[in-house]
């Protein structure tokens, strides 16, 4: 009788070794115990287990790590693939939803197609039946990168001079922001008006048209008696799909850091302001035009052109900038290297992209 309690204690100790209990916060039901498998799930098992059953549910740490690593790699691979597909769709979609927003936007000025009237006037000009009036001064506002073209607007100004018309070219920083350039254009208009006592007709090319329009929108109260009208040529007044597609986040261009490359080109090579390109995106133009629309009483004409795909156009190299080189050791003077690029081919590629 004295040995029975001791035997019962030994049996209980053996049972404790064979059974894995659940955490203290949970009490297993009588006659059963809980065991944990490799996945961390809790299952119910009989209270009596032999050694072979116990070893079959053991999980080594290295096995569990390999399983987790395999799952993580699969999830990461799936995420990367889905991200690539999303970027590809965003790149292909481009600015398709934004193009033409100005005509669809409620509250924006009505746009009238004046092509027929323009062709009639053009024919009259060819027949010497129509001439531009000399009762105003014509101010040419250059576009993006124009500072790097020494002959930019020269032929246009010569044509005006041959017709006996007073014509000036606004000396603005073509890679400056719209806000900065609009202020400088306002100063130009006021200076010309007070010097000639003639109203100013603005002719803006490309971003120059955007800058000129911004000057009239922001400072119309000061300029309304000094401006005769506004003519835009190739101006992305509502926004540029090229600028938007280059700077849009979440597309394939992020893989090659396209925005960083543009910053180096504009800020380092051309010595411009990155905001000049940002101001031409659809997002910025929508925000600006909703706050600062053109005056309704201002006469406005806008022209567009189409890029050609002739071999001569694609092969022509255009001088666009000068790159500063380190000082030469021989004489200690800095040098400049002309930067040329097939600008015609770039424009043709942009035209194909828009189509």
C-alpha positions in Angstrom: 0.0 0.0 0.0 2.9 2.3 0.7 4.2 1.9 -2.8 1.0 2.8 -4.7 1.2 6.6 -4.2 4.8 6.6 -5.4 3.8 4.7 -8.5 1.0 7.1 -9.2 3.4 10.1 -9.0 5.8 8.4 -11.5 2.9 7.8 -13.9 1.8 11.5 -13.6 5.4 12.7 -14.3 5.6 10.5 -17.4 2.3 11.9 -18.6 3.5 15.5 -18.2 6.6 14.7 -20.3 4.4 13.3 -23.1 1.8 16.0 -23.3 2.2 19.6 -24.4 -0.2 21.8 -22.5 -1.8 24.9 -23.9 -0.9 28.4 -22.4 -1.9 28.9 -18.7 -4.7 31.3 -19.7 -6.6 28.3 -21.3 -7.6 25.3 -19.4 -7.9 22.0 -21.4 -11.0 20.0 -20.9 -10.8 16.9 -18.7 -9.5 13.8 -20.4 -7.8 15.6 -23.3 -4.8 17.9 -24.0 -3.8 20.4 -26.7 -0.8 20.2 -29.0 0.6 22.8 -31.4 1.6 21.9 -35.0 4.1 23.8 -37.2 1.5 26.2 -38.5 0.7 27.5 -35.0 -2.9 26.0 -35.1 -4.1 24.3 -32.0 -5.6 20.8 -32.3 -7.2 18.5 -29.7 -5.6 15.1 -29.0 -6.2 12.3 -26.5 -4.4 12.7 -23.2 -2.4 9.5 -23.7 0.2 9.7 -26.5 3.1 7.4 -27.2 6.6 8.6 -28.1 6.1 8.0 -31.8 3.1 10.2 -32.0 4.8 12.9 -30.1 7.8 13.1 -32.4 5.6 13.2 -35.5 4.3 16.7 -34.7 7.6 18.3 -33.8 8.7 21.2 -36.1 12.3 22.3 -36.4 13.0 26.1 -36.5 14.9 25.9 -39.8 11.9 24.2 -41.4 9.5 26.9 -40.3 11.9 29.7 -41.5 12.2 28.1 -44.9 8.4 27.9 -45.2 8.0 31.5 -44.2 10.7 32.6 -46.6 9.1 30.7 -49.5 5.7 32.4 -48.7 7.3 35.8 -48.5 9.1 35.4 -51.8 5.9 34.3 -53.5 4.0 37.3 -52.1 6.8 39.8 -53.0 6.9 38.4 -56.6 3.2 38.7 -57.0 3.3 42.2 -55.6 6.1 43.3 -58.0 4.3 41.8 -61.0 1.0 43.5 -60.1 2.9 46.8 -59.6 4.5 46.4 -63.0 1.2 45.8 -64.7 -0.3 48.8 -62.9 2.5 51.0 -64.1 2.3 49.7 -67.6 -1.5 50.5 -67.8 -0.9 54.0 -66.4 1.9 54.6 -68.9 -0.2 53.4 -71.9 -3.2 55.3 -70.7 -1.1 58.5 -70.5 -3.2 61.7 -70.7 -6.1 60.2 -72.7 -8.6 61.3 -70.0 -7.2 64.8 -69.8 -6.9 65.8 -73.5 -9.8 68.1 -74.4 -10.9 68.7 -70.8 -11.2 72.5 -71.5 -14.1 71.9 -73.9 -15.8 69.6 -71.5 -15.3 71.7 -68.3 -18.4 73.5 -67.1 -18.0 77.3 -66.9 -15.1 77.6 -69.3 -15.3 80.0 -72.2 -16.9 78.8 -75.4 -14.5 77.7 -78.2 -15.3 78.5 -81.8 -13.6 76.8 -84.8 -12.3 79.7 -86.9 -10.3 77.7 -89.4 -12.6 78.7 -92.3 -12.3 82.4 -91.5 -8.5 82.1 -91.1 -8.1 80.5 -94.5 -10.1 83.3 -96.1 -7.9 85.9 -94.4 -4.8 84.0 -95.4 -5.9 84.1 -99.0 -6.5 87.8 -98.8 -3.0 88.3 -97.4 -1.5 86.4 -100.4 -3.5 88.6 -102.7 -2.4 91.8 -100.9 -6.0 92.5 -99.9 -5.5 92.3 -96.1 -2.8 93.9 -94.0 -2.0 94.0 -90.3 -2.7 97.5 -88.8 0.2 99.7 -87.7 -1.9 101.2 -85.0 -0.5 98.7 -82.4 2.8 97.3 -81.3 3.4 93.5 -81.7 5.1 91.8 -78.9 6.5 88.3 -79.5 6.7 86.0 -76.5 9.1 83.1 -76.9 8.5 79.6 -75.7 10.3 76.9 -73.8 14.1 76.5 -74.5 14.0 79.6 -76.8 16.9 81.2 -75.0 19.2 78.5 -76.6 18.1 79.2 -80.1 20.0 82.3 -81.4 17.8 82.7 -84.4 14.5 82.1 -82.6 11.8 84.6 -83.7 14.4 86.6 -85.8 12.7 85.7 -89.1 9.3 86.6 -87.7 10.4 90.0 -86.5 12.1 90.6 -89.9 8.7 89.9 -91.6 6.9 92.4 -89.3 9.6 95.0 -90.0 9.3 94.6 -93.8 5.6 95.3 -93.4 6.4 98.6 -91.6 5.1 97.3 -88.2 6.7 97.8 -84.8 7.7 94.5 -83.3 9.6 93.5 -80.2 10.7 90.2 -78.7 10.2 89.8 -75.0 13.5 88.9 -73.3 12.2 86.5 -70.7 13.8 83.4 -69.3 12.1 80.8 -71.4 12.7 78.1 -68.7 11.2 80.3 -65.9 8.0 79.6 -64.2 4.7 80.9 -65.5 4.2 83.2 -62.5 7.7 84.7 -62.9 7.4 85.2 -66.7 3.9 86.7 -66.5 5.2 89.4 -64.2 8.0 90.3 -66.6 5.5 90.3 -69.6 3.3 92.7 -67.7 6.3 95.1 -67.3 7.1 94.8 -71.0 3.5 95.7 -71.9 3.4 98.8 -69.7 6.8 99.9 -70.9 5.9 99.6 -74.5 2.5 101.3 -74.0 3.9 104.3 -72.2 6.7 104.7 -74.7 4.6 104.4 -77.9 1.1 105.3 -76.7 -0.1 102.3 -78.7 -1.8 99.2 -77.5 0.1 95.9 -77.5 -0.8 92.8 -79.5 0.7 89.7 -77.9 1.8 86.8 -80.0 3.0 83.8 -77.8 4.6 80.7 -79.1 4.4 77.4 -77.2 5.0 78.1 -73.5 5.2 81.8 -74.4 1.5 81.8 -75.1 0.8 80.3 -71.7 3.0 83.0 -70.0 1.3 85.8 -72.0 -2.2 84.5 -71.2 -1.2 84.3 -67.5 0.0 87.9 -67.5 -3.4 89.0 -68.8 -5.3 86.8 -66.4 -3.4 88.0 -63.4 -3.0 91.6 -64.2 -6.0 92.4 -66.4 -7.0 95.4 -64.2 -3.7 97.0 -65.0 -3.5 96.0 -68.7 -7.0 96.1 -70.1 -6.5 99.5 -71.7 -3.0 98.6 -73.0 -3.7 95.3 -74.7 -5.4 94.8 -78.1 -5.5 91.0 -78.1 -3.8 87.7 -77.8 -2.6 85.2 -80.4 -1.4 81.8 -79.4 0.7 79.5 -81.6 1.2 75.9 -80.6 0.5 76.9 -77.0 -0.6 74.2 -74.5 -3.0 76.5 -72.8 -5.0 73.7 -71.3 -1.9 71.6 -70.5 0.7 69.5 -72.2 0.3 65.7 -72.4 4.1 65.5 -72.9 4.8 67.4 -69.7 2.1 65.4 -67.8 3.3 62.0 -69.1 7.0 62.8 -68.3 6.3 63.9 -64.7 3.4 61.6 -63.8 4.2 59.3 -60.9 3.4 55.6 -60.8 4.4 54.7 -64.4 7.2 52.8 -66.1 9.4 55.9 -66.3 9.9 55.7 -62.5 12.1 52.6 -63.1 14.6 54.7 -65.0 14.1 57.8 -62.8 12.7 59.9 -65.7 11.9 62.8 -63.5 15.4 62.9 -62.2 16.8 62.9 -65.7 14.6 65.8 -66.7 15.7 67.7 -63.6 19.3 67.3 -64.6 18.6 68.3 -68.2 16.6 71.4 -67.3 18.3 72.6 -64.1 21.9 71.6 -64.8 22.4 71.6 -68.6 19.9 74.3 -69.6 20.1 76.2 -66.3 16.3 76.5 -66.1 13.6 76.0 -63.5 11.9 72.6 -63.2 8.7 74.4 -62.4 8.6 75.6 -66.0 7.8 72.1 -67.0 5.6 71.4 -64.0 3.5 74.4 -64.9 2.5 72.9 -68.2 1.0 69.7 -66.8 -2.7 69.2 -66.9 -3.0 69.2 -63.1 -1.3 72.6 -62.8 -3.2 74.2 -65.7 -6.5 73.0 -64.4 -5.8 74.5 -61.1 -4.6 77.8 -62.6 -7.4 78.3 -65.1 -10.1 77.6 -62.6 -8.7 80.4 -60.4 -7.5 82.8 -63.2 -9.5 82.5 -66.4 -8.9 84.8 -69.3 -11.0 88.0 -69.4 -14.1 87.5 -71.5 -13.7 90.8 -73.4 -10.2 89.8 -74.6 -10.0 88.8 -78.2 -8.1 85.5 -78.5 -7.0 83.4 -81.4 -5.2 80.1 -81.0 -3.4 78.2 -83.8 -2.2 74.6 -83.9 0.2 72.8 -86.3 1.1 69.3 -87.2 4.5 67.7 -87.2 5.9 66.2 -90.4 7.6 62.9 -90.7 9.8 63.6 -93.7 13.4 62.2 -93.5 14.9 65.7 -93.6 12.8 66.6 -90.5 13.8 63.5 -88.6 17.5 63.9 -89.4 17.9 67.7 -88.7 20.0 68.5 -85.6 19.0 71.6 -83.6 21.2 73.5 -81.2 19.4 73.6 -77.9 21.9 74.5 -75.2 25.5 75.0 -74.0 26.9 72.7 -71.3 29.5 74.3 -69.0 32.8 72.3 -68.9 35.3 72.5 -66.0 38.0 75.1 -66.3 40.9 74.0 -68.6 44.1 73.7 -66.7 46.1 75.4 -69.5 44.5 78.8 -69.2 42.1 78.5 -66.3 39.1 79.6 -68.3 35.8 77.8 -68.4 34.6 76.3 -71.7 31.1 75.7 -73.1 30.1 72.7 -75.2 27.2 73.1 -77.7 24.4 70.6 -77.1 22.6 69.5 -80.2 19.7 67.1 -80.6 17.3 66.0 -83.4 14.6 68.3 -82.3 12.5 67.7 -85.4 12.5 63.9 -84.7 11.6 64.6 -81.0 8.6 66.7 -82.1 7.5 64.0 -84.6 7.8 61.3 -81.9 5.6 63.5 -79.6 3.0 63.9 -82.4 2.9 60.2 -82.9 2.4 59.7 -79.1 -0.5 62.2 -79.0 -2.2 60.5 -81.9 
